[in-house]
Amino acid sequence: MLRNMKSENTGHQTTNFNNLFNAIGDFLFILDLKGNILDVNDAVINDLGYQREELLDKSVLSVHPPEYREQAAKIVADMLAGKRKSCPLPLLAKNGDHVPVETKINYSKWNGQDVLFGISRNLSELSLSEEKFYRVFDNNDSLMSLSELRTGKIVNANKKFLNALGYKRDEVIGKSLLDINAFWDYNLREYFSDAFRRQGNVESELVIMRKRDGTQLQTLFSLSKIFIQTHSYVLTSAIDVTELKETEKRLQKNIEQQKLLADISLSMIDVRPNENKFQEVIARIGRHLGVARVYICEYDTERAVTRCTYEWCNDGIEDFRKNMGESPYKYIQYFKDIIKPKDDVYSISEDMLPENVASFLTPGDVKSLLVVPLFSGGVPFGFIGFDECARCRVWDENEIELIRTLSGIISNTFERLSYQNQLSDRELQLKAAIENTEAGLWDYDLVTHHLYVNDVWKKILEFESEDLKNHLTDWKERLHPDELEDVMKRLNDHLEGKTEKYESIHRMKTKSGAWKWVLDKGRVTERDSNGNPLRIIGTFIDFDKQKITEETLTTLNATKDKLFSIIAHDLRNPIGTMMHLSEMLSDMEHFDETTFKMFLNSHKELSQYTYHLLENLLNWAMYNRNHIYYSPRMIEINSIVEDNIVNIKFRAGQKGIHIDFNSQEKHFAFADDEMIKLVIRNLLSNAVKFTPQEGSISILLKNGKEDLEIRITNPGTGISEENIEKILSGTDFYSTPGTGNEKGSGLGLKLCRSFIALNHGQFFINSTPGKETAISFTLPVAG
């Protein structure tokens, strides 16, 4: 409906323009691409005599006289193909009258879908009602003035014009816009004069107007020629978009920051051991933030020194950090003390430092600095720092959030590289272990099939000498069935001379029945004259601890890769869309005010989704670094639920979803306030995501003896048992599109489960595929 196109920020302007539009008697039809009526304005209802319900979903041809409908269909097709500008055929009133009109049709967007806008000018009412016009004119929320066509002298100006520009009425009447110096750019006068002569109007030009006090006002400026009685006038209309343009700037900055995060995350995915991409990354960060220096320093705890491993300097700034070489702790003890796990971001100016520490920074001309600790495995291993040399910088919250997220990405990359280095060193470590540790030995005679094993071999599998038959079948019986075929193939390939040696890592059953990983190696030492093997000797190593360590490192590395993949791919899609919208928004001449507002709403929705994803990623990273601190207190759950319903109301309204929460009793829990807010926010967001159009979400609070239960239930596709296991697992990431094809990362429910566990509660998922899902959790009741 047309009424649904109004947002809170733009409702006044849209209403005023609709009032002015209705006053001159034009008919407005909103059509789908098949020509069916989606909505009409009040002029259609009042002047043609129809009820709105009589027209909805009907073909627009039904409001043309029957004898003109075939001709109207052809003319509309020519208009859409660009062959004609307007349709002169009359409309049919409900009482049978033919109403002469001139109709124009344009493509546009409405409620997120492609539509046609049909505007029919009522030619039977060419003269305006002067009283009606001036009533709308004076109370309009746009800056409006009426000027003589020939001289440009202002004959009337509305309240908004006078108040916004700071003039009294007698200061503008009889003067032109040029006389009162209304344009910030003087050359606009000639531009508008030329455009008005050629086109007869000027529509929605972005213009900076000058107030009486000399300050700026950004507007969408329009000129049109109108007739009042027998006189011709120029009507100027300017919509104040100063706040909207500031919002656009903030959105553009947000897009640039999110693109930087996505690009850096993607580049870090491909980092391999001994490959240096950190220098490129800190250079991009430094240029984006406009700082003097960016550097990464690492601790050498054994030698009690700190060294700068990477440094980038802006134009005209000299290297300082790397030139210091290794710095003993005694020179930077102050910084070592303040950079602790509890510190997230620490900013300090030169005048706040002790004299001996400030003198330490003097050669680098450091006026202020900001440092963020870097962690690996939950332990600080260094920090990333930012120097300012020209001023003492005050960092805003958006910049700090960006730096905090970037430090997490860098920390995760260092940690992932550490895992990869450990994996690549495994073989060297194993060789050293064999050389310095007594290994199990075996000797197999292929003629007699006798298998000799030493005491170490027996000890590895927990056997005594009398427990073994010293035969190959005894060895084969103890091989894990999943690996038996592969082990025998490796052995036979070597016996047949296809491989230089036999080598296998597999599981064998111990005397107690447990499975143990072993490294088994061997080589043929004797062959007959035909090359057939006679004897093979080998070693047998207990590989259980190494295998478990390897699998743990591989799992951790896979988890890190998954997180980086989520950041790169889930961020790039909305960022790409926002960049495309920004490019379209920059071309203002193709958009009217309504379309411009619709694009800004799309920007807002994408920014909210991306911010929500970044918030979950940051919390997940902090949780896995043991950097989340549990601070419980008595909290009221009702208010947290109500606040989150308000925040999700717009998204729910887009899908027509009703949220049912009518708890009259106050419920209190003993828990961490911020963690529970995040849990309820994620669960409500998921419920809206998976609820179909016009569905209903219910929220229930129920007190037990010791625990408070919070349950959120929604209809929809449901979740299978297999996918519930993935969601609740510690390593798998599972996500599926919502009923409106909404995307997700798979992190939200994992965070919820982890945070509920930290708050000594339990987390449950109950779902019936194809019907509904109920997610609930418990919290300790506040005593």
N, C-alpha and C positions, 0 to 999 in steps of 0.2 A: 504494500500500500504506500501511496505517496507520503502519508503521515509517518511511516516507519523510516523514511529517508532522513529524518531530522535528528541530529545529535544534540547533546546538551549544549555544546559549544557554539553550534551554528543555527540553532532553532529560531532565534529572534530574527536573524537576517533572512532565512528562508521564508518565514511567515510574512515578513514585510514585503518581500518581492512577490509572494503569492497574492497578497492583498492588492498590490498595485496592478498585477497581471489581471486579476479578476475584475478590477475596476474598469479596465478598457475593453472588457467583453470578449477576450480571446478564449478559445476552447483548447484544452490540453488533454491528449490521449497518450497513455503509456501502453505500448504493445509488445508482445513477444515477437520473435523473428518470423512467426507464421501469420502475423497480423491480427492475433487475438487480443482483446482488450484486457489489460491487467489492472488499470485504474484510470480515473478521469478526475478533472478538477471540478470545483463547485460551479463554474460557468456552464459546463455541460449539463449538470443536474438542474440548475436554476433556469437557464434560458432554453434548453431543448426539452425540458419537462420529463426526463427519464428519472427513474430511481437507479442508484448505483448498482444494486443487485441485478437489475434488468440487463445491464451492459457487460458485467464481468464475464470473461471467458467467451464472449461473442466476437465474431469477426467484425473488424472495423467497417467493413462494407455494409453491415446491417444498419449503420446510421447514415447511409446514403440512399436517396430514392432508388427504388428497384430498377428504373429505366437507366440509371447512370452507373450501376454497380460494375458491369463488365468494363465500361470505359474507365472507371476509377481504378480498377485493378491494373489495367495497362499503364495508366499514368503513374501510379505509385511505383511500378516496376521500373519505368523510365527514370523516375526521380532517384531511386536507389542506385541505378546504374550511372547516374550523373548526367543523363541526357536532358532532364528538365529540372527547373528549380522549384516549381510549385504546381499545385493542382487547383483549378478554378471551379470544380464541380461543387454544387450545394450540398448541405447536410439536411437530414430529414428529422424534423422535430416529432415528438411523440403524437402531437395532435394532427400530424400530416403536413404541416407547413414546410416549405422549402426555405432554408436559411442560407443566403448567399455568403460564401466564405472563400478565403484564399489559404490553402493548406501547404505547409512545409513539413518534411520528415527528415530526421537525423538519427544516426546511430548513437547509442550511449550505453552507460552501465546503470543498473538499478538493482539494489539489494544483491549485488554480487553476480548478476547475470546480464548477458547482452540483451538490449531491448531497443525498440524504436520509439522516439518521441515525435508525436504528431501535434503540430500547433496550427490551429485554424483561426484566422483573423475574421471577426464578425464584420462584414462590410456593410451591414445594415445600421451600424452604430459608429460612424466615422468620427463624430464629434464627441469630445469628452465632456463629462459633467464637471464644470469648473469647481463647484463646491466639493464634490466627491474627490476630485483630484487633489485639491489643496489640503483636504483632511488627511489623506494618505501621505501626501508630500511632507507635511509639517511634522507628522509623527513617525516618519520612517527612520529606521535605525542606521541607514546609510547617510553619508554626507551628501546632501543634494542642494543644487542651486539651479535657478532658472535665469537664463540670460537672453538678451535680444539677439536675434540671429544676425542682424547686420552689424551692430556695433560691439557685441560681446559684453555689454554692460549688464551687471547683475540686477535683476528686478525683484528677486526673492531668494531667500536662503533658509533652509529648515533649521530646527533646533540643534540637530546633531552636527551640522556643518559649523554653526557658530560656536558650540561648546567644544568640539574637538580641536578646532583651529584657534580658539581663544579670542574670537572677535565679538563685538556688539553689532547689532543689525545695522545701525546707521554708519558703521565703519566699512561696510561692504556694498550696501545698496548704491547703485550708480557707478560702481567701479568694476573693472574686469578682473579675472583671475590673475592676469599679468600685472595689473595695477597693485594688487595686494601681495605680489611676489609669492604666489601659492605653490609654484613648482620649484623643487630643489635644483633641477636641471633646466636652465633657461631655454635650451634648444628644443625642449619638448613642445613649446608653443608652436614653432614652425612645423614640427612633426605632426602634431594633432590637427593643425589647420589643413595641412596637405591631405591627411588621411580622411578628414571630414568632408573635404571637397570631392575626393574621389569616391568614397564609399557611402557618404551620407550618415555615417556613424562611426564610433570607436568603441570596441567592446573589450572589457576586462584586461586592460593594460596594467602591468605592474609599475606603479609610479610612486616616487617618494615626494610627498607634499611637505611644505614648510609651514610650521605653526607660527603664530604671531610672535612667540618668544624665540623663534629661530631654531627650535628643535625639529626632529624629523618625525614623519608619520608615514608608514608604508601602507599603500592602498592598492586596491584593484579599481582602476579608473575607467569610466565609460562616458561617452557622449552620444546623444541621440536627438533627432529633430522631432518636435511635437507641435501640434496645433491646438490652441485654446481660443475658442470662438473663431475670429477671423485672423488671428495673429500667429506668426511662426516664432518659435522659441528653440533654444538649445538647452536640453536638460542634462546637467552633469550629475553623475552618481559615483561616489567613491566609498568603497567598503574598507574599513580599517582592518588590515591583516597583519599589523605589527606583531601581535602575539603569535599568530599562525606562522609567520616567517621565522620568529625566534624558535618556535617549536621545530620547524623544519631544520634549522641549523643544528639544534641539539640532536635530532634524529640522524642527520648526516654525520655528525661527529660519532654518534653511537655506532652507525654502520661502519665507519672507517675503523673504529676500535675492534669491532667484531670481525671484520675482514682480516685485520692484522692478527688477531688470535687464531683464526682459522688457517691462515697461510703459515704461521709459525708452527702450529700443531701439525699441519700436513708435512712440512719440511722435516720436523723432528721424527716423524714415523720412520723415515728412511735412513736415519743416522745409524751408522755401523761402527763397531769398535775401531779406534785409530782414525776415524774420519771426523774432521773438524767443521761443524756447521755453526758452532756457538758464536763465532766472531761475526758471521753474517746476521745472526739473530739479534745480538745486542746492538748492532749498527741500525737495524730496522727499528728497534725499540727506541733508541736514542733520537733518531730523526723524527719519529712520530711524536715523542714527548718534548722535543726541542731542548734537551738538556746539554750540558757541557761534556759530560763523560758518563759512560756506562761501563761497569767492570764486574767481573766475577772473581772472587777471592776464595781460595780453598785452604782449609786447616791441615797442617801436618802435625798431628798431636804428638807423635813420637819425638820429633825434633823441636816441638814447642815454637813453631813459627807459622806465619800466614804468608801466602804468596799469591800474587795476582796472576791468574792464568789467562785471562782474556780482558782486553781493554779497547774501547772505541772512544775516539775524541771527535767532537764537532769541529767545524771549520774554525781555524784560528786558535784552537785550544791545544796545548802541548801535552804529550804523554807524561803521565805522572805516576800512576799506580804501578805499572810494570817496571818503570825505571827505579822504583824503590827496592826491587828485588824481594828477597825474603825479609820479612819484618818480625823481629822477636816479639813475643807476647808483651814484654815489659813496655814496649812503645805504644801498643794499642790495647792495653789491658782494659781501658775504659770501654772500648767497643766490644771486646770479648765478653765483658760482664753484662752488657745490655742486650747482646744478641743471644737470647736463650729461647728454648722451645715455646715458652709462654708468650714471647714477643712476636707479633705478626708483622707489623710494619713500624719502623722507627725513623722519625724525621727530626733533624736537629740543625740549628744554625751555629755559625762560628762563635758568636758571642755567648752561647750557652755552655761552651766547652771549658774545661780547666785550662789554664795558661799553657801547661806543658803539652797538652794534647792539641790545642789550637796551633801552637808553633810547629807541631809535626805536620799540619796541613798547609802551612804558609807557602812552601815552595810550589804547591799545586794551585795556589790562588783560590782555595775552596771557601766559598761564602756560606754554603749550606749543603747538607747531604741527606739522602734517604737510603736506608739499608733494609733489606728483607732477607731473613735467614733461608738457607737451602737445606733440605733434609733428604737423607737416603736411609730407608728402613726405620724412619722415625727418629733418626739421630742427626743433628746438625753437622754438615760437613763443610760449610762455608756460607757465603752470602753474596747477593747481587746488590750493587750500590749505584747511586746516581748522584753526581756532583753538579752543583751550580756555581759558576765562577763570577757571574755578573751581578747576582742579586741573592737575597734570601728568599727562596721560593716557598710559597704556601700551596700545598697540594690539595686539589679538591677531591671529593669522595669518588667520583668516577675514575679519576686517574689512579687513585690508590687501589680501587677494585681491579683495574686493569693490571697494575703491577703485581698485585697479590696473585691473580690468576696466572700471569706469565711466570712468576717464580715457581708456582706449582708445576707448570709444564716443564720448565727447565729442571726442577728437582726430579720429576718423574723420568726425564730423559737420562740424567746422570745415573739414576737407580737402574733403569733398564739396561744401559750400557754396562753397568757393573755386573748384572746377571749374565749378560752375553759374554763378558770376559771370563766369568767363572766357568761358563759352559765350554768355551773354547780351550780353556786351560785344563779341562778334565783329563784329556788323554795324557798330557805331560805329567800331571799329578799322579795318574795311575801308574805310568812307567816308573816314576820315582818310588812309588809305594812298593812295586814288585821288586825293585832293586834293593830296597832297604828293609823289606819284611819277608819273613819266611813264608813261602807260598806252598800250596798243595801241589803235589806232583803225581802224575799217572803215566803208566807205561802199558800199552795194549799190543799183544801179540796176535796178529791177524790169522796166523796159522792155527794156533791152539785155542784162540779166543779167550785167552787168560788176560784179565785186567788187574794190574797191580796199582794200588794207591797207597800213598804214605799216610802217616798219622795226622798231618795237618789237614789233608783232604778229608779224612774221617771226622776230624774235630769240627770242621766247617759245617758238616751235616749232622753233627751230634752223635756219630756212631762209634761203637767199639769194634775191635777187629772181628770178633765172633759174629757180629751182626751182618756182615757182608759176605757175598758168595764169590767175590772176585771174578765176576763174569759180566760181559757186556750187557746181557739182558737185565741185570740188576741196576745198571746205570740207566738204561732206557726206561725202566719202570718208574724211575724217580723223576723223569723229565715232565714238566708241566704239559698237559695235553694240548693247550693252545699253541705251544711252541715246538712240539715234538717234530712235526713235519719240516719246519724250517731248520732246526738243529741238524736233523739227519741229512738234509740236502747239503748244508754247508760242509758236513763231515765227508759225505760221499764225493762232493765236487773236488775236495782236496785229495782224497784217496785216488781219484781218477786222474789227477794231475791238472785239473782245470784251474785251480787256485794255488798260490804260492804257500799258503798256510791255512789252517783251520782256526776260525775264531768265532765265538758266539757269546752273547750276553743273554742269559735265560734264567728261568726259575727251576729250582729242584726241591723236592720234598725232603724235609729233615726227618729225623727219627720221631720227633714229636708230632709230625703231620703238618707243620707249618711250611709255607713256601718261602724260599730264600733266593735272592738274585745272586748269580755267580758269573764271573768272567772265565770262560773256558777257552784255552788256546792250545794248539798242537801242531806238530810238523812230522811228516814221514821221514824216518831216519834210514830205513832199509827198503830196497826194492829188488825183485829178482831180475834175471836177464831180460825178461819181457816187459819190465817196467811195472809189474804188479806189486803193490805195497805189501811189505812183510811186517813192519813194525812202525808204530807212531807213538811219540812221547810228547807230553804236554804239561801245562801248569793249570792250576785251579785256584781262583782268587775269590774270597768273600767280597761280593760287590753290592751287598744289600744297602749299606749306608750311602754309598756313592749313587746308586740308582734312585733311592728315595730323594736324595738331595737334588739330583738332576731333574727328576719329575717335578719337585717343588719349584725349582728355578724356572723350568719351562712353563709351569702353570702361572707363576707370577709374571713372567715375561708376556705370556699370552693375554693376561688380564690388563697389563699396561698397554699392549698393542690395541686391545679392544677399546680402552678408554680413549686413546689417541684417535682411533678410527671414528668413534662417536663424535669427538670434538670436530674432526676434520669434515666428515660427511654431513652430520646433522646440522652443523653451523653453516656450511657453505651454501646449502639449498636456500634457507631463508635469507641469508645475506645476499645471495645472487638476485633473489626476487626483490629485495629492498633496493639494491643498486639499480635494477631495471626501473622500478617505480620512481626512484630519484631522478633518473634521466628523463622520464616522461614528465615529471613535475616541473623540471627546469624549463620546459617548453610551454610557458603559460598561455600562449595565444590560442592553443587548441582546446582549452578547458574552460568551462564555465565554473561558477563558484561551487555548485553542488558536486560536480565531478572532482574538483580539487579537494573538497572536504572528504569525499569517499576514498581518494588515494591516501590522504593523511591517516584515515582510520585504518587502512590496510597496513600502512607503515607501523602504526601503533600496535596492531595485533601481532605482526611479525616480530617487533622488538620485544613484546611481552613474552612470546614463545621462546625466543633466543635467550632472554634474560633468565627465564625459568630453567632452561637447560644448563646454562652456565652456573646458576646457583646450585643445582644438583651436582654438577661435576665438581665444583669447588668443595662442597660439603663431603662428597664421596672421597675426594683426595685427602681432605683433612682428617676424615674418619680413619682411613687406611694408614695415615701417618701418625695415628694416635694424637692428633692435634685438636680433637674436639673435647671440651671440658664439660663434665656433667655438673650442673649447678641447680639442684632441686630446691623448690620452695612450694608453698601452697598456691595453686593457681585455679582460677575459675574456668572450667571447660566450656560452659555455655557461651561466654563472650568470645572465646577463640573461634568456636564454630560459627557464631553470627558474623564476626569480622570476615571470615573466609567466604561465607555465603555472599556477602556484599562484594567481595573482590571477584568472585566467579560469576556474578549475576549477569554481566554483559555477555560472556561466552555462552552461558546457559540460555539466555534469551534468544541468541541467534539460532539456536536449535529448538526453541519453543519448549525448553525443559523446565518443569516445576520442581522446586526443592522443598520438601516437607520437613520442617523442624519446629515443633511446637512445645518444647519442653518448658513447663512452667516452674519446675523445681530447680534450684541452683545446685550444680554438681561441682565438687572441689576434689582435686587430686594433688598428690605430692610428687612433683615432676619438674623437669627442666622446661621452662616456658618456651624458649626458642625452638627446641627440638620438637615439641608437641605441635607448635604452629606449623613447622615444616611438614610434619606427618599428615596433619589434617588438610593442609593446602594440597599436597600431592594426591591424597586419596580422593578429595573432592574433584580435583582436576581430572583424574582418571575416570571417575564416575561420569562426569559430563562427556568425556571423550568417547566412552563406550555405550552411552545411552542413546537410543534412536530418537529421531525427531518426535516432539510432543510427549516424550517420556516423563517419568516422575522419579526423583531420587528421594529416599527417606533417610533421616539421620536419627538414631536412637541413643539416648544416654540412660544407663541402668546401673544403679548402685548395688553392690554386693556387700558382704560382711567386711571384707578387706580390700576388695578391688572395685574399680569403676570400669564398666564396659562401654566402649564407644563403637557403634556399628553403623556403617554406611552401606546401603543397599540400592542397587540400580538394575533396571531391566537391560537386556541386550544379548550379545552373542555368547556371553559366558566364557569360562576358561576350563580347558580339559585338565584331568589329573596330571597328565604328563607335563603340561606347561606350568601348572602350579608348582611342581617339583623344580622346574627350571628357575622360576621366580624366587623360590625360597632357598635355592642352592647358593653356595658361597662363591662359585666361579662362573656359572653360566649367565649370559645376558639374554633376556628374552623380551621382545617388544612386538606388537602387532598394531596395524593402523586402526583408528577409531571408526565409529559409524559414519563420520563425515570425512574420512580419510586423513584424520589428524595423525601426525607422526609422534614418535616417542623414542627414548634412548634406552629404556630398560633399567635405568638407574633408580627411578623414583621409589618403587616398591622395595628395592634392596635397602635404600636409605631408611625407609619407614621401619622395616623389620629390625635393622641395626639399632636405630634410635630407641625403639620400644624396648629392646633388650637392655640398652644402657639405663633405661628408666625402670628396670625391674618389672617389666610387663610381658605379656604374651601376645603374639601376632597370629591371626587366623585368616585363611581364605576359604570360603565355602561358595561353590559355584555349580550351577546346573547349565551345561552347554545349551545354547539356544533359548534360554529363559532369563536367568538373572545371576548376579554376583553379589555376595555379601562379604565385605572385608571388615573385620573387627579387631580391636586390641584392648588390652586391659592396662590400667595404671593403678598404683597404690592409692587408696582413698586417703585424703588428708585427715589426720587425726585431730 
